[in-house]
Amino acid sequence: MKLKKYNNFIKENAVEVEPRVKPTTAPTTTPGKRRSPFKKDAPSVKPAPKASAEDVAEKFISLTKDNSYIQDMLTKKYSK
């Protein structure tokens, strides 16, 4: 009951107020062209690969040459 009276009072006495100053520019949906405030760190020099594929293969072969277990495993796996 009180809520109805309150709503009726608001409806009767409500006056729409227009803003004093109207905006001069229309709002847009596109973002601005600002730069990001978070700076992404870039390396001072371009990193180069530490080793080429051939170097890695040669190192693997030299390390596994004396190990008979690894040699047997590799021959079983790749002999098919």
N, C-alpha and C positions, 0 to 999 in steps of 0.2 A: 504494500500500500504506500509506504513512504517512498519507495523507489519510483513508483509511478508518478507520484506528486513531484518528485525531484526532476524526473525526465520531462514532465509537462512544463515545469518552471523553466528548465533550460531551453526547451523548444520555443517557448513564448518570448523569452528575453534574449535569445541568442541574436547577436548582430555580427554579420560578417565584416571583418576589418580588412581593408586592402593594405598591402605593404606601402610604406611611405616612398621607398625608392625601388623602382623596377630595375631588374638587371639589364645591362646594356648588351651583353653577349648571350647568345643562346647556349644552353648546355649541350655538350657533344658526348657521344659514346666512345669515341676513339681516345686512347691514352695519349698523353703528352709526349713530347720528344726529349724529355729530361734524361740525363745519364743516371745510371744507377748509383746510389750513394755507397754501395759496397764495391770496393775496388778488387778486381781479380788479379792476383799476383801472377806475373809472367816470369818465366826463367830468364836470367840475364844472358844465357847462351842456349842455343838449341842443343838438346841432349842427343848424342850420337849413340848408336848401338855399341855395346861393349865388345861383342864378338860376332863374326859372321857365321853362317850356317856351316861352312866348311871347317872353320876353326873348332866349332862345337863337335862336329863329327870326328875330327882328328883327335881331339882331346878324349872323347868317349872311347874311341878305339884304343888309344894308348893306355887308358886306365883299365880297360877290360881285357887287354891282351894276356896278362899273366894270370887272370882269374879263370880257372877251368869251369867253375860252376856257371858263371855268366856266359861263357863261350858255349857250353852245352845247351843252356836255356835258349840262347839266341839261334843256334843252329836248329834246334827242334822247332822253334816258332817259325822261322823263315825258310825252312827247307821244303815246305809243302808247295 
